[in-house]
Amino acid sequence: MEEGKGRRLSHLCPAGEIARTHQEMKGVNNMPFINIKITRDGATAAQKAELIRRATQMMVDVLGKNPKTTMVLIDEVETDNWGIGGETVTERRRAESEQK
């Protein structure tokens, strides 16, 4: 087998929802990909589903993209791993709560 042909790409999606062979992924560059990053603060499954729905619809409304090929990935990041202005979000929130 030619290198890279027919390999499973399930490592791209741990749950395997988008696992496809190399041949099945032809044309993947035509698929809009939206990556939403949020802090892990307890967004509910319903809220995340709404983010996915609205982000997909935005691509349809603004760019005329096909919703069936629009991929949305939500990354939830621990506040210790997200920095703004040289501080972690955890530190910033702690300082804000102490000022109140």
N, C-alpha and C positions, 0 to 999 in steps of 0.2 A: 504494500500500500504506500502511495506517495505520502511523504511526510506532511502532516497537517490535514490530510483528507480523511473525512469520515470520523474524526475525533469528536467525542462528546464535549460540549462546552458547559456542562452542568456546574462547573466551578464559578461561572458568572452569576449564578443564582443559587444560593445554598439550598433553598427549598425545592429547586428543580423545576419551578414553574415555567422558566424560559429555556430549559435545557433543549438544545437542538444540535443536530449534527452540523458539520461545516457546510455541507451542501444546502441544508435547510436555511442557513443563515445568509445565503446569497441575497443581496439587496438590503442588508441590515443598515447600510448607510442612509437609506431612504426613510428609515424609521426614526421619528422624533424620539429623543431620550431626554427626560426631565429628571433631574436629581434634586430632591428637596432635602435640605439638612435642617434638622431641628434639634433642640436640646431634649434630652430624655427627661421630660417633666411630667409624664403621665398623660400624653395625648391618647385619647381613647381610640379604639378600633374604628368607631363610627366617625370620629374626627379625621382620622387618616384616610378612610375611604372617601370622605368628602373632599379632602385635599387632592386625592387621585382623580376623582370625578371632575373637579373644577379645573385642574391643571390640564387634563385631557381636553376638556371643552374649550379652554383658552386656545390651545393649539388649533382646534377646528375653526373657531371663530376668527382668530387673528391671521393664521397662516394657511387655512384651508386644508390642514392635515387630516389624514384618515384616522379616526379614533381607534380603529381595530389594530393599527400598527404603532400607536403611540405608547411608549413605555414610560412608566413613572416609578421611580425608586425613592423611598423615604429612608434616609439615614438618621437614626437617633443617636446623638452624640452625648456622652456624659459631660456634665458641666465642667468637670476638672480637665477635660480634653478640648475645651473650646475657649479661646482667648480673644479678648478685645482690649486694645490699648495697653498691652503688656500684662494684663491680669486675666486670670481664669474667670469664667462666668460665675463659678462658685464664690470666688473672692469678691467680685463686684456685687453680687447679691447679698453677701454677708455684710459688706460695708453699707449698702443701701438700707438694709433692715436695721442696722445699728443707728443710723441717722434719723430714723423715724421716731 
